[in-house]
Amino acid sequence: MFRLALAALLISTPALAGKHDASWNPPARFDNAYTGKLTVIKLPQKQVVTACAKLFASYKVAAKSSFTQRGCAAITGKTSCTVIVIDKPYALATPKAVLRHELGHCNGWPANHPD
């Protein structure tokens, strides 16, 4: 019975990386729709790691991928950006929250998240 109650609690707990998470969301000036050509690729988390490493290498992005990576973005042209995101919640992040974060990078938010 305890396990069932615990499972119900965990399922109903919202992801932390979302609407009101200031440390995850881009600053207001970068937190808007991307106006160029946007390519969004949704993958299982384990594939995100490999795909992001390839994306970074292809476009000479200085960032590195990690085993817990939830997404990545690269400017792929003057008016184009490619975003790779998880296809389902992972490590307290939803695909929607990850997409919002990565769109901030498409809009110019630096990878070191200065503000």
N, CA, C and O atoms as a GROMACS GRO file, in nm:
protein
  460
    1MET      N    1   0.082  -0.119   0.000
    1MET     CA    2   0.000   0.000   0.000
    1MET      C    3   0.087   0.126   0.000
    1MET      O    4   0.059   0.222  -0.072
    2PHE      N    5   0.194   0.124   0.082
    2PHE     CA    6   0.284   0.238   0.089
    2PHE      C    7   0.346   0.266  -0.048
    2PHE      O    8   0.355   0.381  -0.090
    3ARG      N    9   0.389   0.159  -0.116
    3ARG     CA   10   0.451   0.176  -0.248
    3ARG      C   11   0.354   0.236  -0.348
    3ARG      O   12   0.392   0.319  -0.430
    4LEU      N   13   0.229   0.195  -0.341
    4LEU     CA   14   0.127   0.248  -0.431
    4LEU      C   15   0.105   0.397  -0.405
    4LEU      O   16   0.095   0.476  -0.499
    5ALA      N   17   0.098   0.436  -0.279
    5ALA     CA   18   0.081   0.577  -0.244
    5ALA      C   19   0.202   0.659  -0.288
    5ALA      O   20   0.187   0.770  -0.339
    6LEU      N   21   0.321   0.604  -0.269
    6LEU     CA   22   0.443   0.673  -0.310
    6LEU      C   23   0.446   0.690  -0.462
    6LEU      O   24   0.482   0.796  -0.512
    7ALA      N   25   0.409   0.586  -0.534
    7ALA     CA   26   0.406   0.593  -0.680
    7ALA      C   27   0.307   0.699  -0.728
    7ALA      O   28   0.337   0.775  -0.820
    8ALA      N   29   0.190   0.706  -0.665
    8ALA     CA   30   0.090   0.806  -0.702
    8ALA      C   31   0.143   0.947  -0.676
    8ALA      O   32   0.120   1.038  -0.756
    9LEU      N   33   0.213   0.965  -0.566
    9LEU     CA   34   0.271   1.096  -0.534
    9LEU      C   35   0.376   1.135  -0.638
    9LEU      O   36   0.377   1.249  -0.684
   10LEU      N   37   0.462   1.043  -0.674
   10LEU     CA   38   0.568   1.073  -0.771
   10LEU      C   39   0.511   1.105  -0.909
   10LEU      O   40   0.562   1.193  -0.978
   11ILE      N   41   0.408   1.035  -0.948
   11ILE     CA   42   0.346   1.059  -1.078
   11ILE      C   43   0.282   1.197  -1.082
   11ILE      O   44   0.283   1.263  -1.186
   12SER      N   45   0.225   1.242  -0.970
   12SER     CA   46   0.155   1.370  -0.969
   12SER      C   47   0.246   1.489  -0.944
   12SER      O   48   0.201   1.603  -0.952
   13THR      N   49   0.373   1.466  -0.913
   13THR     CA   50   0.467   1.575  -0.887
   13THR      C   51   0.509   1.638  -1.019
   13THR      O   52   0.554   1.568  -1.110
   14PRO      N   53   0.495   1.772  -1.032
   14PRO     CA   54   0.531   1.837  -1.158
   14PRO      C   55   0.682   1.841  -1.180
   14PRO      O   56   0.760   1.834  -1.084
   15ALA      N   57   0.721   1.852  -1.304
   15ALA     CA   58   0.864   1.866  -1.337
   15ALA      C   59   0.913   2.001  -1.289
   15ALA      O   60   0.840   2.100  -1.297
   16LEU      N   61   1.033   2.007  -1.239
   16LEU     CA   62   1.089   2.132  -1.188
   16LEU      C   63   1.128   2.228  -1.299
   16LEU      O   64   1.114   2.350  -1.283
   17ALA      N   65   1.176   2.178  -1.408
   17ALA     CA   66   1.221   2.265  -1.516
   17ALA      C   67   1.100   2.308  -1.598
   17ALA      O   68   1.060   2.239  -1.692
   18GLY      N   69   1.043   2.417  -1.562
   18GLY     CA   70   0.923   2.459  -1.631
   18GLY      C   71   0.896   2.607  -1.620
   18GLY      O   72   0.987   2.688  -1.608
   19LYS      N   73   0.770   2.641  -1.625
   19LYS     CA   74   0.722   2.777  -1.638
   19LYS      C   75   0.784   2.876  -1.539
   19LYS      O   76   0.818   2.988  -1.577
   20HIS      N   77   0.800   2.837  -1.414
   20HIS     CA   78   0.846   2.931  -1.312
   20HIS      C   79   0.986   2.901  -1.261
   20HIS      O   80   1.021   2.943  -1.150
   21ASP      N   81   1.066   2.831  -1.335
   21ASP     CA   82   1.201   2.796  -1.292
   21ASP      C   83   1.300   2.894  -1.352
   21ASP      O   84   1.347   2.876  -1.465
   22ALA      N   85   1.332   2.999  -1.276
   22ALA     CA   86   1.419   3.106  -1.328
   22ALA      C   87   1.558   3.057  -1.364
   22ALA      O   88   1.622   3.113  -1.453
   23SER      N   89   1.606   2.954  -1.297
   23SER     CA   90   1.741   2.905  -1.328
   23SER      C   91   1.744   2.824  -1.457
   23SER      O   92   1.851   2.805  -1.516
   24TRP      N   93   1.631   2.776  -1.502
   24TRP     CA   94   1.624   2.694  -1.623
   24TRP      C   95   1.580   2.775  -1.744
   24TRP      O   96   1.633   2.756  -1.854
   25ASN      N   97   1.483   2.865  -1.724
   25ASN     CA   98   1.428   2.940  -1.836
   25ASN      C   99   1.522   3.052  -1.880
   25ASN      O  100   1.594   3.109  -1.799
   26PRO      N  101   1.521   3.082  -2.009
   26PRO     CA  102   1.606   3.192  -2.057
   26PRO      C  103   1.556   3.327  -2.006
   26PRO      O  104   1.438   3.341  -1.973
   27PRO      N  105   1.645   3.426  -1.999
   27PRO     CA  106   1.602   3.561  -1.962
   27PRO      C  107   1.497   3.611  -2.062
   27PRO      O  108   1.492   3.566  -2.176
   28ALA      N  109   1.414   3.704  -2.018
   28ALA     CA  110   1.301   3.752  -2.098
   28ALA      C  111   1.340   3.794  -2.240
   28ALA      O  112   1.265   3.768  -2.334
   29ARG      N  113   1.456   3.856  -2.257
   29ARG     CA  114   1.493   3.904  -2.391
   29ARG      C  115   1.522   3.790  -2.489
   29ARG      O  116   1.522   3.811  -2.610
   30PHE      N  117   1.547   3.669  -2.437
   30PHE     CA  118   1.571   3.552  -2.523
   30PHE      C  119   1.453   3.455  -2.523
   30PHE      O  120   1.452   3.358  -2.599
   31ASP      N  121   1.354   3.480  -2.436
   31ASP     CA  122   1.244   3.387  -2.414
   31ASP      C  123   1.125   3.422  -2.503
   31ASP      O  124   1.021   3.469  -2.455
   32ASN      N  125   1.141   3.400  -2.632
   32ASN     CA  126   1.034   3.426  -2.726
   32ASN      C  127   1.047   3.332  -2.846
   32ASN      O  128   1.144   3.258  -2.857
   33ALA      N  129   0.949   3.338  -2.933
   33ALA     CA  130   0.950   3.249  -3.050
   33ALA      C  131   1.070   3.279  -3.139
   33ALA      O  132   1.112   3.394  -3.152
   34TYR      N  133   1.124   3.176  -3.199
   34TYR     CA  134   1.234   3.193  -3.294
   34TYR      C  135   1.172   3.230  -3.429
   34TYR      O  136   1.078   3.163  -3.473
   35THR      N  137   1.222   3.333  -3.494
   35THR     CA  138   1.160   3.382  -3.618
   35THR      C  139   1.222   3.325  -3.745
   35THR      O  140   1.169   3.347  -3.854
   36GLY      N  141   1.332   3.254  -3.733
   36GLY     CA  142   1.395   3.194  -3.850
   36GLY      C  143   1.341   3.055  -3.877
   36GLY      O  144   1.238   3.015  -3.822
   37LYS      N  145   1.411   2.982  -3.962
   37LYS     CA  146   1.374   2.843  -3.992
   37LYS      C  147   1.417   2.758  -3.873
   37LYS      O  148   1.535   2.752  -3.839
   38LEU      N  149   1.322   2.692  -3.813
   38LEU     CA  150   1.348   2.611  -3.694
   38LEU      C  151   1.326   2.464  -3.725
   38LEU      O  152   1.222   2.425  -3.777
   39THR      N  153   1.425   2.382  -3.692
   39THR     CA  154   1.413   2.238  -3.703
   39THR      C  155   1.416   2.181  -3.562
   39THR      O  156   1.514   2.202  -3.490
   40VAL      N  157   1.312   2.109  -3.523
   40VAL     CA  158   1.304   2.048  -3.390
   40VAL      C  159   1.303   1.898  -3.408
   40VAL      O  160   1.221   1.842  -3.481
   41ILE      N  161   1.396   1.832  -3.339
   41ILE     CA  162   1.406   1.686  -3.344
   41ILE      C  163   1.383   1.633  -3.203
   41ILE      O  164   1.453   1.671  -3.110
   42LYS      N  165   1.283   1.544  -3.188
   42LYS     CA  166   1.254   1.484  -3.058
   42LYS      C  167   1.304   1.340  -3.058
   42LYS      O  168   1.274   1.262  -3.148
   43LEU      N  169   1.383   1.307  -2.955
   43LEU     CA  170   1.445   1.174  -2.946
   43LEU      C  171   1.440   1.122  -2.804
   43LEU      O  172   1.426   1.201  -2.710
   44PRO      N  173   1.453   0.990  -2.785
   44PRO     CA  174   1.472   0.936  -2.651
   44PRO      C  175   1.602   0.994  -2.592
   44PRO      O  176   1.696   1.022  -2.665
   45GLN      N  177   1.606   1.010  -2.460
   45GLN     CA  178   1.718   1.078  -2.396
   45GLN      C  179   1.853   1.018  -2.433
   45GLN      O  180   1.947   1.094  -2.459
   46LYS      N  181   1.867   0.889  -2.437
   46LYS     CA  182   1.997   0.829  -2.470
   46LYS      C  183   2.042   0.869  -2.611
   46LYS      O  184   2.162   0.884  -2.636
   47GLN      N  185   1.949   0.885  -2.703
   47GLN     CA  186   1.983   0.928  -2.839
   47GLN      C  187   2.013   1.078  -2.845
   47GLN      O  188   2.087   1.123  -2.932
   48VAL      N  189   1.955   1.155  -2.752
   48VAL     CA  190   1.981   1.299  -2.746
   48VAL      C  191   2.130   1.323  -2.725
   48VAL      O  192   2.188   1.412  -2.789
   49VAL      N  193   2.192   1.247  -2.638
   49VAL     CA  194   2.335   1.263  -2.606
   49VAL      C  195   2.419   1.252  -2.734
   49VAL      O  196   2.501   1.339  -2.762
   50THR      N  197   2.399   1.146  -2.810
   50THR     CA  198   2.475   1.123  -2.932
   50THR      C  199   2.442   1.227  -3.039
   50THR      O  200   2.531   1.280  -3.106
   51ALA      N  201   2.313   1.256  -3.055
   51ALA     CA  202   2.271   1.352  -3.157
   51ALA      C  203   2.325   1.492  -3.127
   51ALA      O  204   2.364   1.564  -3.219
   52CYS      N  205   2.328   1.530  -3.000
   52CYS     CA  206   2.381   1.662  -2.964
   52CYS      C  207   2.532   1.669  -2.989
   52CYS      O  208   2.582   1.770  -3.037
   53ALA      N  209   2.602   1.562  -2.958
   53ALA     CA  210   2.747   1.560  -2.985
   53ALA      C  211   2.773   1.578  -3.135
   53ALA      O  212   2.864   1.652  -3.174
   54LYS      N  213   2.693   1.512  -3.218
   54LYS     CA  214   2.708   1.525  -3.363
   54LYS      C  215   2.671   1.665  -3.411
   54LYS      O  216   2.739   1.722  -3.496
   55LEU      N  217   2.563   1.721  -3.355
   55LEU     CA  218   2.522   1.856  -3.392
   55LEU      C  219   2.630   1.957  -3.355
   55LEU      O  220   2.664   2.044  -3.436
   56PHE      N  221   2.684   1.945  -3.235
   56PHE     CA  222   2.790   2.036  -3.190
   56PHE      C  223   2.913   2.025  -3.281
   56PHE      O  224   2.972   2.126  -3.318
   57ALA      N  225   2.950   1.903  -3.317
   57ALA     CA  226   3.067   1.883  -3.404
   57ALA      C  227   3.042   1.940  -3.544
   57ALA      O  228   3.131   2.001  -3.603
   58SER      N  229   2.923   1.919  -3.597
   58SER     CA  230   2.891   1.965  -3.732
   58SER      C  231   2.896   2.116  -3.746
   58SER      O  232   2.936   2.169  -3.850
   59TYR      N  233   2.855   2.186  -3.640
   59TYR     CA  234   2.848   2.333  -3.648
   59TYR      C  235   2.951   2.401  -3.558
   59TYR      O  236   2.940   2.520  -3.529
   60LYS      N  237   3.050   2.325  -3.515
   60LYS     CA  238   3.162   2.378  -3.436
   60LYS      C  239   3.114   2.456  -3.314
   60LYS      O  240   3.164   2.565  -3.284
   61VAL      N  241   3.018   2.398  -3.243
   61VAL     CA  242   2.967   2.456  -3.119
   61VAL      C  243   3.062   2.415  -3.007
   61VAL      O  244   3.097   2.298  -2.996
   62ALA      N  245   3.103   2.510  -2.925
   62ALA     CA  246   3.201   2.484  -2.820
   62ALA      C  247   3.144   2.403  -2.704
   62ALA      O  248   3.222   2.351  -2.623
   63ALA      N  249   3.014   2.390  -2.694
   63ALA     CA  250   2.953   2.315  -2.584
   63ALA      C  251   2.983   2.166  -2.596
   63ALA      O  252   3.016   2.117  -2.705
   64LYS      N  253   2.971   2.096  -2.485
   64LYS     CA  254   2.992   1.951  -2.484
   64LYS      C  255   2.862   1.882  -2.443
   64LYS      O  256   2.783   1.939  -2.368
   65SER      N  257   2.841   1.762  -2.492
   65SER     CA  258   2.724   1.686  -2.450
   65SER      C  259   2.758   1.609  -2.324
   65SER      O  260   2.875   1.584  -2.294
   66SER      N  261   2.653   1.570  -2.251
   66SER     CA  262   2.674   1.493  -2.128
   66SER      C  263   2.576   1.377  -2.124
   66SER      O  264   2.479   1.374  -2.200
   67PHE      N  265   2.600   1.281  -2.035
   67PHE     CA  266   2.515   1.163  -2.026
   67PHE      C  267   2.373   1.196  -1.980
   67PHE      O  268   2.281   1.118  -2.004
   68THR      N  269   2.355   1.310  -1.913
   68THR     CA  270   2.222   1.348  -1.864
   68THR      C  271   2.158   1.458  -1.949
   68THR      O  272   2.061   1.520  -1.907
   69GLN      N  273   2.212   1.481  -2.065
   69GLN     CA  274   2.164   1.588  -2.152
   69GLN      C  275   2.017   1.568  -2.188
   69GLN      O  276   1.973   1.458  -2.220
   70ARG      N  277   1.943   1.679  -2.184
   70ARG     CA  278   1.800   1.677  -2.216
   70ARG      C  279   1.771   1.743  -2.349
   70ARG      O  280   1.662   1.728  -2.404
   71GLY      N  281   1.869   1.817  -2.401
   71GLY     CA  282   1.849   1.884  -2.529
   71GLY      C  283   1.969   1.969  -2.565
   71GLY      O  284   2.063   1.984  -2.487
   72CYS      N  285   1.965   2.025  -2.685
   72CYS     CA  286   2.072   2.114  -2.731
   72CYS      C  287   2.019   2.194  -2.849
   72CYS      O  288   1.915   2.163  -2.906
   73ALA      N  289   2.094   2.297  -2.883
   73ALA     CA  290   2.058   2.380  -2.998
   73ALA      C  291   2.184   2.428  -3.066
   73ALA      O  292   2.289   2.444  -3.002
   74ALA      N  293   2.174   2.451  -3.195
   74ALA     CA  294   2.285   2.508  -3.271
   74ALA      C  295   2.229   2.598  -3.380
   74ALA      O  296   2.134   2.562  -3.449
   75ILE      N  297   2.290   2.715  -3.393
   75ILE     CA  298   2.257   2.803  -3.504
   75ILE      C  299   2.318   2.737  -3.628
   75ILE      O  300   2.439   2.715  -3.634
   76THR      N  301   2.235   2.707  -3.726
   76THR     CA  302   2.280   2.630  -3.842
   76THR      C  303   2.290   2.714  -3.969
   76THR      O  304   2.322   2.662  -4.076
   77GLY      N  305   2.262   2.841  -3.958
   77GLY     CA  306   2.270   2.934  -4.070
   77GLY      C  307   2.235   3.074  -4.022
   77GLY      O  308   2.209   3.093  -3.903
   78LYS      N  309   2.236   3.170  -4.112
   78LYS     CA  310   2.206   3.309  -4.071
   78LYS      C  311   2.067   3.321  -4.009
   78LYS      O  312   2.047   3.400  -3.917
   79THR      N  313   1.973   3.244  -4.060
   79THR     CA  314   1.836   3.251  -4.008
   79THR      C  315   1.779   3.112  -3.981
   79THR      O  316   1.660   3.088  -4.005
   80SER      N  317   1.863   3.021  -3.933
   80SER     CA  318   1.813   2.886  -3.903
   80SER      C  319   1.878   2.831  -3.777
   80SER      O  320   1.992   2.862  -3.743
   81CYS      N  321   1.800   2.748  -3.710
   81CYS     CA  322   1.847   2.687  -3.585
   81CYS      C  323   1.791   2.546  -3.577
   81CYS      O  324   1.676   2.521  -3.613
   82THR      N  325   1.873   2.454  -3.529
   82THR     CA  326   1.830   2.316  -3.506
   82THR      C  327   1.830   2.290  -3.357
   82THR      O  328   1.926   2.321  -3.286
   83VAL      N  329   1.720   2.233  -3.309
   83VAL     CA  330   1.703   2.200  -3.168
   83VAL      C  331   1.676   2.051  -3.156
   83VAL      O  332   1.597   1.995  -3.232
   84ILE      N  333   1.743   1.988  -3.062
   84ILE     CA  334   1.718   1.847  -3.030
   84ILE      C  335   1.669   1.843  -2.886
   84ILE      O  336   1.732   1.900  -2.797
   85VAL      N  337   1.555   1.776  -2.863
   85VAL     CA  338   1.499   1.768  -2.728
   85VAL      C  339   1.454   1.626  -2.697
   85VAL      O  340   1.431   1.544  -2.786
   86ILE      N  341   1.443   1.599  -2.567
   86ILE     CA  342   1.390   1.471  -2.522
   86ILE      C  343   1.246   1.454  -2.570
   86ILE      O  344   1.174   1.552  -2.587
   87ASP      N  345   1.206   1.329  -2.592
   87ASP     CA  346   1.070   1.304  -2.639
   87ASP      C  347   0.971   1.278  -2.526
   87ASP      O  348   0.850   1.271  -2.550
   88LYS      N  349   1.021   1.263  -2.403
   88LYS     CA  350   0.934   1.245  -2.287
   88LYS      C  351   1.009   1.298  -2.164
   88LYS      O  352   1.131   1.315  -2.170
   89PRO      N  353   0.939   1.323  -2.054
   89PRO     CA  354   1.006   1.379  -1.936
   89PRO      C  355   1.128   1.297  -1.893
   89PRO      O  356   1.127   1.174  -1.895
   90TYR      N  357   1.232   1.370  -1.853
   90TYR     CA  358   1.356   1.307  -1.808
   90TYR      C  359   1.425   1.400  -1.710
   90TYR      O  360   1.434   1.520  -1.734
   91ALA      N  361   1.474   1.347  -1.600
   91ALA     CA  362   1.551   1.422  -1.500
   91ALA      C  363   1.480   1.552  -1.462
   91ALA      O  364   1.541   1.660  -1.464
   92LEU      N  365   1.354   1.541  -1.427
   92LEU     CA  366   1.272   1.654  -1.382
   92LEU      C  367   1.249   1.761  -1.487
   92LEU      O  368   1.218   1.876  -1.453
   93ALA      N  369   1.262   1.727  -1.613
   93ALA     CA  370   1.236   1.823  -1.721
   93ALA      C  371   1.137   1.764  -1.820
   93ALA      O  372   1.142   1.646  -1.853
   94THR      N  373   1.047   1.848  -1.867
   94THR     CA  374   0.953   1.806  -1.971
   94THR      C  375   1.007   1.848  -2.108
   94THR      O  376   1.088   1.940  -2.117
   95PRO      N  377   0.965   1.780  -2.214
   95PRO     CA  378   1.007   1.823  -2.347
   95PRO      C  379   0.974   1.970  -2.375
   95PRO      O  380   1.053   2.040  -2.438
   96LYS      N  381   0.859   2.016  -2.328
   96LYS     CA  382   0.818   2.155  -2.349
   96LYS      C  383   0.915   2.252  -2.280
   96LYS      O  384   0.953   2.354  -2.338
   97ALA      N  385   0.955   2.220  -2.157
   97ALA     CA  386   1.049   2.306  -2.084
   97ALA      C  387   1.186   2.306  -2.152
   97ALA      O  388   1.252   2.410  -2.160
   98VAL      N  389   1.229   2.190  -2.200
   98VAL     CA  390   1.359   2.181  -2.268
   98VAL      C  391   1.355   2.262  -2.398
   98VAL      O  392   1.450   2.333  -2.429
   99LEU      N  393   1.245   2.252  -2.472
   99LEU     CA  394   1.232   2.328  -2.596
   99LEU      C  395   1.239   2.478  -2.567
   99LEU      O  396   1.307   2.552  -2.639
  100ARG      N  397   1.171   2.522  -2.464
  100ARG     CA  398   1.175   2.665  -2.427
  100ARG      C  399   1.318   2.709  -2.398
  100ARG      O  400   1.363   2.814  -2.444
  101HIS      N  401   1.389   2.628  -2.322
  101HIS     CA  402   1.529   2.656  -2.287
  101HIS      C  403   1.615   2.665  -2.413
  101HIS      O  404   1.692   2.760  -2.431
  102GLU      N  405   1.602   2.566  -2.500
  102GLU     CA  406   1.685   2.562  -2.621
  102GLU      C  407   1.649   2.673  -2.719
  102GLU      O  408   1.738   2.724  -2.789
  103LEU      N  409   1.523   2.712  -2.726
  103LEU     CA  410   1.485   2.825  -2.812
  103LEU      C  411   1.554   2.953  -2.766
  103LEU      O  412   1.584   3.040  -2.847
  104GLY      N  413   1.577   2.964  -2.635
  104GLY     CA  414   1.654   3.078  -2.585
  104GLY      C  415   1.792   3.082  -2.649
  104GLY      O  416   1.842   3.190  -2.682
  105HIS      N  417   1.854   2.966  -2.666
  105HIS     CA  418   1.985   2.960  -2.732
  105HIS      C  419   1.973   2.999  -2.880
  105HIS      O  420   2.060   3.067  -2.934
  106CYS      N  421   1.867   2.956  -2.946
  106CYS     CA  422   1.845   2.996  -3.086
  106CYS      C  423   1.834   3.148  -3.097
  106CYS      O  424   1.874   3.207  -3.198
  107ASN      N  425   1.778   3.210  -2.993
  107ASN     CA  426   1.759   3.355  -2.992
  107ASN      C  427   1.880   3.431  -2.940
  107ASN      O  428   1.873   3.553  -2.920
  108GLY      N  429   1.992   3.361  -2.917
  108GLY     CA  430   2.115   3.429  -2.880
  108GLY      C  431   2.160   3.415  -2.736
  108GLY      O  432   2.263   3.471  -2.699
  109TRP      N  433   2.088   3.341  -2.654
  109TRP     CA  434   2.128   3.320  -2.515
  109TRP      C  435   2.255   3.236  -2.513
  109TRP      O  436   2.253   3.123  -2.564
  110PRO      N  437   2.364   3.286  -2.456
  110PRO     CA  438   2.490   3.212  -2.457
  110PRO      C  439   2.482   3.079  -2.380
  110PRO      O  440   2.402   3.064  -2.287
  111ALA      N  441   2.563   2.986  -2.420
  111ALA     CA  442   2.565   2.852  -2.359
  111ALA      C  443   2.603   2.855  -2.212
  111ALA      O  444   2.567   2.763  -2.138
  112ASN      N  445   2.674   2.958  -2.166
  112ASN     CA  446   2.714   2.963  -2.025
  112ASN      C  447   2.606   3.026  -1.937
  112ASN      O  448   2.628   3.046  -1.817
  113HIS      N  449   2.490   3.057  -1.994
  113HIS     CA  450   2.373   3.109  -1.920
  113HIS      C  451   2.411   3.223  -1.825
  113HIS      O  452   2.392   3.210  -1.704
  114PRO      N  453   2.464   3.334  -1.877
  114PRO     CA  454   2.516   3.440  -1.791
  114PRO      C  455   2.414   3.512  -1.705
  114PRO      O  456   2.451   3.570  -1.602
  115ASP      N  457   2.287   3.511  -1.741
  115ASP     CA  458   2.188   3.580  -1.657
  115ASP      C  459   2.056   3.508  -1.657
  115ASP      O  460   1.962   3.553  -1.591
   0.00000   0.00000   0.00000
